[in-house]
Amino acid sequence: MNTPHTFSSFKAFYPYYLKEHRNVTCRRLHFVGSVLVLAVIVTALLKQQYTLLWLLPIIGYGFAWVGHFFFEKNRPATFKHPFYSLWGDWVMFKDILIGKIKF
C-alpha cells in the first residue's frame, strides 16, 4: 500500500509515480486508456458529439485502476495526488511513445 508522501513539485513526484508503475501490464493499460481518451476526444470534436466526453474519466481511470488493483497491486496515486498523477499519466504516455519507458 502507498505510504503518504508530500511533494513540492512534479519533478519530485514523477520518480515516485514511476515506482508505482513498475508492472508492465499496468503501464500498458495506462497507455491503452490514454490512447482511447485521445480517440474519444477527437471523435467527440469531429462529430460534434460532446456527450461522448462523459466517457473520458471512465475510460482513463478504468484502464489505469484495473492495472493498479489487479497487476500492480497498489492504490493509484490519483487518490492522494490527483493533479500530479494526471500529469504523470501523460508524461509516462509520452515517455512510452518515445521509448524512454518500456511498453
PyMOL CGO cylinders between C-alpha atoms (Angstrom):
from pymol import cmd
from pymol.cgo import CYLINDER

trace = [
    CYLINDER, 0.00, 0.00, 0.00, 1.19, 3.55, -0.70, 0.3, 1, 1, 1, 1, 1, 1,
    CYLINDER, 1.19, 3.55, -0.70, 2.65, 5.48, 2.16, 0.3, 1, 1, 1, 1, 1, 1,
    CYLINDER, 2.65, 5.48, 2.16, 1.72, 9.15, 2.49, 0.3, 1, 1, 1, 1, 1, 1,
    CYLINDER, 1.72, 9.15, 2.49, 4.10, 11.46, 0.66, 0.3, 1, 1, 1, 1, 1, 1,
    CYLINDER, 4.10, 11.46, 0.66, 4.18, 15.18, 0.12, 0.3, 1, 1, 1, 1, 1, 1,
    CYLINDER, 4.18, 15.18, 0.12, 5.77, 16.64, -2.98, 0.3, 1, 1, 1, 1, 1, 1,
    CYLINDER, 5.77, 16.64, -2.98, 6.83, 20.19, -3.60, 0.3, 1, 1, 1, 1, 1, 1,
    CYLINDER, 6.83, 20.19, -3.60, 6.92, 19.81, -7.38, 0.3, 1, 1, 1, 1, 1, 1,
    CYLINDER, 6.92, 19.81, -7.38, 6.04, 17.48, -10.21, 0.3, 1, 1, 1, 1, 1, 1,
    CYLINDER, 6.04, 17.48, -10.21, 9.76, 16.87, -10.70, 0.3, 1, 1, 1, 1, 1, 1,
    CYLINDER, 9.76, 16.87, -10.70, 9.89, 15.46, -7.16, 0.3, 1, 1, 1, 1, 1, 1,
    CYLINDER, 9.89, 15.46, -7.16, 6.67, 13.48, -7.69, 0.3, 1, 1, 1, 1, 1, 1,
    CYLINDER, 6.67, 13.48, -7.69, 7.47, 11.76, -11.01, 0.3, 1, 1, 1, 1, 1, 1,
    CYLINDER, 7.47, 11.76, -11.01, 10.09, 9.28, -9.68, 0.3, 1, 1, 1, 1, 1, 1,
    CYLINDER, 10.09, 9.28, -9.68, 7.53, 8.19, -7.06, 0.3, 1, 1, 1, 1, 1, 1,
    CYLINDER, 7.53, 8.19, -7.06, 4.90, 7.91, -9.80, 0.3, 1, 1, 1, 1, 1, 1,
    CYLINDER, 4.90, 7.91, -9.80, 7.18, 5.67, -11.87, 0.3, 1, 1, 1, 1, 1, 1,
    CYLINDER, 7.18, 5.67, -11.87, 7.82, 3.40, -8.87, 0.3, 1, 1, 1, 1, 1, 1,
    CYLINDER, 7.82, 3.40, -8.87, 4.06, 2.96, -8.60, 0.3, 1, 1, 1, 1, 1, 1,
    CYLINDER, 4.06, 2.96, -8.60, 4.04, 1.78, -12.26, 0.3, 1, 1, 1, 1, 1, 1,
    CYLINDER, 4.04, 1.78, -12.26, 6.74, -0.91, -12.33, 0.3, 1, 1, 1, 1, 1, 1,
    CYLINDER, 6.74, -0.91, -12.33, 4.43, -3.60, -13.68, 0.3, 1, 1, 1, 1, 1, 1,
    CYLINDER, 4.43, -3.60, -13.68, 4.48, -3.66, -17.49, 0.3, 1, 1, 1, 1, 1, 1,
    CYLINDER, 4.48, -3.66, -17.49, 0.81, -4.69, -17.75, 0.3, 1, 1, 1, 1, 1, 1,
    CYLINDER, 0.81, -4.69, -17.75, -0.20, -1.75, -15.57, 0.3, 1, 1, 1, 1, 1, 1,
    CYLINDER, -0.20, -1.75, -15.57, 1.77, 0.62, -17.80, 0.3, 1, 1, 1, 1, 1, 1,
    CYLINDER, 1.77, 0.62, -17.80, 0.24, -0.92, -20.90, 0.3, 1, 1, 1, 1, 1, 1,
    CYLINDER, 0.24, -0.92, -20.90, -3.27, -0.47, -19.51, 0.3, 1, 1, 1, 1, 1, 1,
    CYLINDER, -3.27, -0.47, -19.51, -2.47, 3.18, -18.74, 0.3, 1, 1, 1, 1, 1, 1,
    CYLINDER, -2.47, 3.18, -18.74, -1.19, 3.61, -22.29, 0.3, 1, 1, 1, 1, 1, 1,
    CYLINDER, -1.19, 3.61, -22.29, -4.24, 1.98, -23.89, 0.3, 1, 1, 1, 1, 1, 1,
    CYLINDER, -4.24, 1.98, -23.89, -6.56, 4.07, -21.71, 0.3, 1, 1, 1, 1, 1, 1,
    CYLINDER, -6.56, 4.07, -21.71, -4.73, 7.24, -22.76, 0.3, 1, 1, 1, 1, 1, 1,
    CYLINDER, -4.73, 7.24, -22.76, -4.94, 6.33, -26.46, 0.3, 1, 1, 1, 1, 1, 1,
    CYLINDER, -4.94, 6.33, -26.46, -8.67, 5.70, -26.08, 0.3, 1, 1, 1, 1, 1, 1,
    CYLINDER, -8.67, 5.70, -26.08, -9.12, 9.01, -24.24, 0.3, 1, 1, 1, 1, 1, 1,
    CYLINDER, -9.12, 9.01, -24.24, -7.46, 10.82, -27.13, 0.3, 1, 1, 1, 1, 1, 1,
    CYLINDER, -7.46, 10.82, -27.13, -9.59, 8.90, -29.65, 0.3, 1, 1, 1, 1, 1, 1,
    CYLINDER, -9.59, 8.90, -29.65, -12.80, 9.82, -27.81, 0.3, 1, 1, 1, 1, 1, 1,
    CYLINDER, -12.80, 9.82, -27.81, -11.78, 13.50, -27.67, 0.3, 1, 1, 1, 1, 1, 1,
    CYLINDER, -11.78, 13.50, -27.67, -11.04, 13.57, -31.40, 0.3, 1, 1, 1, 1, 1, 1,
    CYLINDER, -11.04, 13.57, -31.40, -14.26, 11.71, -32.22, 0.3, 1, 1, 1, 1, 1, 1,
    CYLINDER, -14.26, 11.71, -32.22, -16.37, 13.97, -29.99, 0.3, 1, 1, 1, 1, 1, 1,
    CYLINDER, -16.37, 13.97, -29.99, -14.90, 17.09, -31.57, 0.3, 1, 1, 1, 1, 1, 1,
    CYLINDER, -14.90, 17.09, -31.57, -15.07, 15.90, -35.18, 0.3, 1, 1, 1, 1, 1, 1,
    CYLINDER, -15.07, 15.90, -35.18, -18.61, 14.56, -34.89, 0.3, 1, 1, 1, 1, 1, 1,
    CYLINDER, -18.61, 14.56, -34.89, -19.70, 17.33, -32.51, 0.3, 1, 1, 1, 1, 1, 1,
    CYLINDER, -19.70, 17.33, -32.51, -20.98, 14.68, -30.12, 0.3, 1, 1, 1, 1, 1, 1,
    CYLINDER, -20.98, 14.68, -30.12, -19.83, 16.32, -26.91, 0.3, 1, 1, 1, 1, 1, 1,
    CYLINDER, -19.83, 16.32, -26.91, -21.75, 13.94, -24.69, 0.3, 1, 1, 1, 1, 1, 1,
    CYLINDER, -21.75, 13.94, -24.69, -19.03, 11.39, -25.51, 0.3, 1, 1, 1, 1, 1, 1,
    CYLINDER, -19.03, 11.39, -25.51, -16.73, 13.44, -23.29, 0.3, 1, 1, 1, 1, 1, 1,
    CYLINDER, -16.73, 13.44, -23.29, -18.51, 11.96, -20.28, 0.3, 1, 1, 1, 1, 1, 1,
    CYLINDER, -18.51, 11.96, -20.28, -16.71, 8.73, -21.13, 0.3, 1, 1, 1, 1, 1, 1,
    CYLINDER, -16.71, 8.73, -21.13, -13.26, 10.22, -20.53, 0.3, 1, 1, 1, 1, 1, 1,
    CYLINDER, -13.26, 10.22, -20.53, -12.96, 9.57, -16.78, 0.3, 1, 1, 1, 1, 1, 1,
    CYLINDER, -12.96, 9.57, -16.78, -14.45, 6.10, -17.13, 0.3, 1, 1, 1, 1, 1, 1,
    CYLINDER, -14.45, 6.10, -17.13, -12.01, 5.13, -19.88, 0.3, 1, 1, 1, 1, 1, 1,
    CYLINDER, -12.01, 5.13, -19.88, -8.96, 6.89, -18.46, 0.3, 1, 1, 1, 1, 1, 1,
    CYLINDER, -8.96, 6.89, -18.46, -9.37, 5.82, -14.86, 0.3, 1, 1, 1, 1, 1, 1,
    CYLINDER, -9.37, 5.82, -14.86, -10.95, 2.46, -15.66, 0.3, 1, 1, 1, 1, 1, 1,
    CYLINDER, -10.95, 2.46, -15.66, -7.95, 1.10, -17.52, 0.3, 1, 1, 1, 1, 1, 1,
    CYLINDER, -7.95, 1.10, -17.52, -5.50, 2.61, -15.04, 0.3, 1, 1, 1, 1, 1, 1,
    CYLINDER, -5.50, 2.61, -15.04, -7.29, 1.32, -11.97, 0.3, 1, 1, 1, 1, 1, 1,
    CYLINDER, -7.29, 1.32, -11.97, -7.55, -2.21, -13.35, 0.3, 1, 1, 1, 1, 1, 1,
    CYLINDER, -7.55, -2.21, -13.35, -3.80, -2.05, -13.84, 0.3, 1, 1, 1, 1, 1, 1,
    CYLINDER, -3.80, -2.05, -13.84, -3.22, -0.93, -10.27, 0.3, 1, 1, 1, 1, 1, 1,
    CYLINDER, -3.22, -0.93, -10.27, -5.65, -3.16, -8.43, 0.3, 1, 1, 1, 1, 1, 1,
    CYLINDER, -5.65, -3.16, -8.43, -5.05, -6.39, -10.38, 0.3, 1, 1, 1, 1, 1, 1,
    CYLINDER, -5.05, -6.39, -10.38, -1.48, -6.17, -11.68, 0.3, 1, 1, 1, 1, 1, 1,
    CYLINDER, -1.48, -6.17, -11.68, 0.49, -3.55, -9.77, 0.3, 1, 1, 1, 1, 1, 1,
    CYLINDER, 0.49, -3.55, -9.77, -1.34, -4.45, -6.53, 0.3, 1, 1, 1, 1, 1, 1,
    CYLINDER, -1.34, -4.45, -6.53, -1.32, -0.91, -5.17, 0.3, 1, 1, 1, 1, 1, 1,
    CYLINDER, -1.32, -0.91, -5.17, -3.66, 2.04, -4.83, 0.3, 1, 1, 1, 1, 1, 1,
    CYLINDER, -3.66, 2.04, -4.83, -3.50, 4.58, -7.65, 0.3, 1, 1, 1, 1, 1, 1,
    CYLINDER, -3.50, 4.58, -7.65, -1.63, 7.78, -6.81, 0.3, 1, 1, 1, 1, 1, 1,
    CYLINDER, -1.63, 7.78, -6.81, -4.75, 9.60, -8.04, 0.3, 1, 1, 1, 1, 1, 1,
    CYLINDER, -4.75, 9.60, -8.04, -6.34, 9.17, -4.63, 0.3, 1, 1, 1, 1, 1, 1,
    CYLINDER, -6.34, 9.17, -4.63, -3.71, 11.25, -2.83, 0.3, 1, 1, 1, 1, 1, 1,
    CYLINDER, -3.71, 11.25, -2.83, -2.15, 13.29, -5.65, 0.3, 1, 1, 1, 1, 1, 1,
    CYLINDER, -2.15, 13.29, -5.65, -4.82, 13.79, -8.33, 0.3, 1, 1, 1, 1, 1, 1,
    CYLINDER, -4.82, 13.79, -8.33, -3.23, 16.61, -10.33, 0.3, 1, 1, 1, 1, 1, 1,
    CYLINDER, -3.23, 16.61, -10.33, 0.33, 15.31, -10.27, 0.3, 1, 1, 1, 1, 1, 1,
    CYLINDER, 0.33, 15.31, -10.27, -0.99, 11.83, -11.07, 0.3, 1, 1, 1, 1, 1, 1,
    CYLINDER, -0.99, 11.83, -11.07, -2.90, 13.04, -14.12, 0.3, 1, 1, 1, 1, 1, 1,
    CYLINDER, -2.90, 13.04, -14.12, 0.19, 14.93, -15.25, 0.3, 1, 1, 1, 1, 1, 1,
    CYLINDER, 0.19, 14.93, -15.25, 2.26, 11.80, -14.62, 0.3, 1, 1, 1, 1, 1, 1,
    CYLINDER, 2.26, 11.80, -14.62, -0.08, 9.74, -16.80, 0.3, 1, 1, 1, 1, 1, 1,
    CYLINDER, -0.08, 9.74, -16.80, 0.61, 11.97, -19.79, 0.3, 1, 1, 1, 1, 1, 1,
    CYLINDER, 0.61, 11.97, -19.79, 4.34, 12.26, -19.16, 0.3, 1, 1, 1, 1, 1, 1,
    CYLINDER, 4.34, 12.26, -19.16, 4.57, 8.46, -18.88, 0.3, 1, 1, 1, 1, 1, 1,
    CYLINDER, 4.57, 8.46, -18.88, 2.49, 8.17, -22.07, 0.3, 1, 1, 1, 1, 1, 1,
    CYLINDER, 2.49, 8.17, -22.07, 4.99, 10.43, -23.85, 0.3, 1, 1, 1, 1, 1, 1,
    CYLINDER, 4.99, 10.43, -23.85, 7.93, 8.51, -22.35, 0.3, 1, 1, 1, 1, 1, 1,
    CYLINDER, 7.93, 8.51, -22.35, 6.47, 5.23, -23.63, 0.3, 1, 1, 1, 1, 1, 1,
    CYLINDER, 6.47, 5.23, -23.63, 5.88, 6.75, -27.08, 0.3, 1, 1, 1, 1, 1, 1,
    CYLINDER, 5.88, 6.75, -27.08, 9.49, 7.90, -27.39, 0.3, 1, 1, 1, 1, 1, 1,
    CYLINDER, 9.49, 7.90, -27.39, 10.88, 4.61, -26.00, 0.3, 1, 1, 1, 1, 1, 1,
    CYLINDER, 10.88, 4.61, -26.00, 12.21, 6.04, -22.73, 0.3, 1, 1, 1, 1, 1, 1,
    CYLINDER, 12.21, 6.04, -22.73, 9.97, 3.62, -20.79, 0.3, 1, 1, 1, 1, 1, 1,
    CYLINDER, 9.97, 3.62, -20.79, 9.34, 0.04, -21.87, 0.3, 1, 1, 1, 1, 1, 1,
    CYLINDER, 9.34, 0.04, -21.87, 5.92, -0.76, -23.32, 0.3, 1, 1, 1, 1, 1, 1,
]
cmd.load_cgo(trace, "trace")
